[in-house]
């Protein structure tokens, strides 16, 4: 559990500021902040340019928080330097997505169009697809959790169904196809 927590986080191009239990990470892609649990200690090593996370004891909750805190800080550093990206594909006849201002309008087989507000801090682009894919929605941002949550929210509007595969899916996601209904009396007279 705590093997991840023992590894120092290399900072690279990001700037890290630690004030008490607050960790601020600033980089070319944005700025992120984390409130660390009171039992976990976070320190910045100037000579090696990395962040070190320590725990007070070897109890199970401390080990879990140790690894979690280190992983969150590593994700923040990665996010502000390189950013995170998720791509969604729309598959289905007449399925399409449009970006109107700070909203995405989805036409995915319902009677009404569904409007989803784009959260602040995310860059969303709608691209035309090819073949079965009618549109692609590319979501980018520095916060891994925010990018993943917004992609999951969009996918939840119309999950891929197992018979024809229509719906919103992640890029490269495999959807198991089921066989349709078999007619019982097809061969009998």
PELINJO-V523405 format. One record per backbone hydrogen bond with DSSP energy under -0.5 kcal/mol. CO is the residue of the C=O (numbers start at 0). NH is the residue of the N-H. E is the energy in kcal/mol with one decimal. If there is no record, write none. Layout:
<<CO/NH/E> <CO/NH/E>>
This chain:
<<1/5/-1.2> <2/6/-0.6> <3/6/-1.2> <7/9/-0.7> <8/50/-2.4> <10/13/-1.5> <14/25/-2.7> <16/18/-0.5> <16/23/-3.0> <18/21/-1.6> <20/35/-3.5> <21/18/-2.5> <21/23/-0.5> <22/33/-2.2> <23/16/-2.8> <24/31/-2.8> <25/14/-3.3> <26/29/-0.8> <29/26/-2.5> <31/24/-2.8> <33/22/-2.9> <33/35/-0.7> <36/39/-1.2> <40/53/-2.8> <42/44/-0.5> <42/51/-3.1> <43/45/-0.8> <44/48/-1.2> <44/49/-1.3> <48/10/-2.0> <48/11/-0.5> <49/44/-3.1> <50/8/-2.7> <51/42/-2.6> <53/40/-2.3> <58/62/-2.3> <59/63/-2.2> <60/64/-2.4> <61/65/-2.1> <62/66/-2.1> <63/67/-2.3> <64/68/-2.7> <65/69/-2.0> <66/70/-2.3> <67/71/-2.6> <68/72/-2.3> <69/73/-2.3> <70/74/-2.3> <71/75/-2.0> <72/76/-2.4> <73/77/-2.4> <74/78/-2.4> <75/79/-2.3> <76/80/-1.2> <77/81/-2.8> <77/82/-1.5> <79/28/-2.8> <83/140/-1.9> <85/138/-3.2> <86/170/-2.5> <87/136/-2.6> <88/90/-0.5> <88/168/-2.4> <89/133/-2.4> <89/134/-0.8> <90/166/-2.9> <91/94/-1.5> <95/106/-3.0> <97/99/-0.6> <97/104/-3.2> <98/100/-0.6> <99/102/-1.2> <101/117/-2.8> <102/99/-2.2> <103/105/-0.6> <103/115/-2.8> <104/97/-2.2> <105/107/-0.6> <105/113/-2.7> <106/95/-2.1> <112/114/-0.5> <113/105/-3.4> <113/115/-0.5> <115/103/-2.8> <116/118/-0.5> <118/121/-1.3> <121/123/-0.6> <122/139/-2.7> <124/126/-0.5> <124/137/-3.1> <126/135/-2.9> <129/132/-1.4> <131/91/-0.8> <131/133/-0.6> <133/128/-1.8> <134/89/-2.4> <135/126/-3.2> <135/137/-0.5> <136/87/-2.8> <136/138/-0.6> <137/124/-2.3> <138/85/-2.4> <139/122/-3.2> <140/83/-3.0> <141/143/-0.7> <142/146/-2.3> <143/147/-2.3> <144/148/-2.6> <145/149/-2.2> <146/150/-2.1> <147/151/-2.2> <148/152/-2.3> <149/153/-2.3> <150/154/-2.2> <151/155/-1.9> <152/156/-0.7> <153/156/-0.9> <153/157/-0.6> <154/157/-0.7> <157/167/-3.4> <160/164/-1.1> <161/177/-2.8> <165/160/-2.6> <166/90/-2.6> <166/168/-0.5> <167/159/-0.6> <168/88/-3.6> <169/172/-2.0> <172/174/-0.5> <173/175/-0.5> <182/185/-1.0>>
